[in-house]
Amino acid sequence: MRNRTLRNVFVCMSVLGAMAIGAIAAVAPEPSANGHGTLLVTNGSNGNSVRRQFSFSARQAADGTVSGNAILNNPGFTGNESTQQYMLQIDISCMKIIGNVAFFGGTTKRTNEAGLVDAVFFSVEDNGEPGRNSDRISSAFFYDNDPNTTGDPALCQGNQIGDFPMTEIEAGNIIVNP
């Protein structure tokens, strides 16, 4: 009887231990990055300071695939195709995190500048709370200026710290979770 009780206790402890490990694995955060904010840029047409606004969110699934999006509004740039402020929406499909820096690659989903529709890349840096005057973001960089070629967003996996110059955000917050 005592052996059966010990065996039952051992089986119960084993099952509870396996359930605890499964629960910990289930809540372990996946790599992700998100943020929003503004930074001051110079308007190319009149030299005034204007607020460039951005927001982004990306998450890496357990199978390694990345999904997310980004939006950029830049009143300091109207481009060649429009008199409206520059607007860009990106479908993010690549993310590489090194410490507190995240690199992204994606495809242009929507823009008002027909010449900028290639793969697009950018990076962010999370320097703690609050993000204002501390966190940083780069400009958006396109694969090339050739409409006959299309870059691969997965090229973001080759990025290293220092590849993209970054600027401190004036307002907002960036969060990078490795």
N, C-alpha and C positions, 0 to 999 in steps of 0.2 A: 504494500500500500504506500509506504514511504517513497519507494522508487518511482511509482506512478505519479505521485504528487510532485516530486522533484522534476520529473520529465515534463509534466504539464506546466510547471512554473518556467522551465527552460524554454519550452515551445512558445508560451505566451510572451516571454521576454524577447525571444527571437523575432516574433511577429511584430511586436511593438517597436523594436529596434529598426526593423525593415521599414515599417510605416513612417517612423521619424526621419529616416534617411530619405525616403521618397518625398516627404513633406518639405524637407529642407531643400532638396533638389528642385521641387516644384516652385518654390518661392525665391530661388536664387535669381537675382536680376540678370537679365540679358544685357549685353552691351547696348548702350543707347546714348543719344545726345539730343538735346532740344534747347531752344532758346528763342528770344525775341529781343528787339531793341532798336535803338536809333544811334546814328553817329553823324557828326557834322561833316559835310563835304562841300566843296566849292562848286557853285553852278558855273558850268563852262561857258554859258552865254553872257552872263552879267557879272560874274565874280563874287556874288553874294554867297553867304553860307546858308545851306539848306540841310534838312534832315533826311538822310537815307534810312529807310525803315526795312527791317528784315524779320522773318520768323522762319523757323525750321524745326523739324522733328524727324528722327530716324531711329530705327531699332533693328538689331540683328537677331534673327530667329535662331533657335537651337540648331537648325540645319545649315546655318551660315549665311542664308539669304538675308539681304537688307532691303527694307522698304521704308519709305518716308517721302517727305516733300519739303520744299522751301519756297518762299515768296520774297521777292525783293522789289521795292519801289524806290527809285532814285530820281528825285526831281532835279538833280544836278546834271542829268544827262538825258538828252532827247533823241540821240542817235541820228541816223541818216534817213530813216523811213517815216518819222513822225514828228509832230510838234508837241506831242504829249510827253509827260515825264516817263522815263524808262520803267517798264514793268517786266518781271520775269517770274515764271513759275517753273519749278524743277521737280521731276520725279526722281528721287534719290534711290539708287540701287547699289551703291558701294559706300562703305564706311570703314575707315581704318583709325583706330584709337592708339595713340602713343602717350601714356601718362594722362595729362590733362588737355591734350590736343586731339581734335578729331578732324579727319580729312574726309571729304565727301566727293562722290562722283555721281552724276545723273544725266538725264536727258531733258532738253528743253520741252516743257509741256505746252507753255503758252508765253508769248512775248509780243511786244509791239515793235520789235526791231527784226525784220526779216533776215538780216545778215547775221544774226546771232542765234542760230538754231541748232548748234552742234552739241556734243557732249560738253558738260560744264562741271567745273571743279571749284571747291572753296574749302577753307579750313576755319576752325574756331578754337579758342583757348579759354578754358574755365579756370579762373584764378580765385575762386572762392566766393563767399557771400559778403556783401552784395556785389552784383556784377558791374554796377555803374562805376565807370572810370577804372576798371580793373580787367574785366573780361575783354577778349579781343576777337575780331573777325577779319577775314581777308576779303578782298574783292572777288567777284566771280571771274574765273578764267575759262576761256573756251578752248577746245582742242586745237582748232586752227581757224583761219579765215577763208578756207577753201570750201565752197558749197558742194563740191564734188566728192568730198571725203567726210566720213563720219567717225568720230573718235569713240573709243570704248570707255564707258564710265568706270569699268573695273580697273582702269589704269590708276585709280586713286590708291590702290594697294601698294604702288611704288613710291608714294609720297613720303617725304621725311621732314622732320622739323626744320623750319627755315625755308622751305620751298616757296611758300606764299607770304609776302609781306602782310602783316596784320596791323589793324588800327584798334585802339581802345574804343569801346562803346561808350556813348554819353549817357544812355539810359537803357534799362532792361537787365536781362540775366541770361547767362549761358550755363548749361549743366551738361557735363560729360561724365557718363558712368561706364568705366571700362569693364 
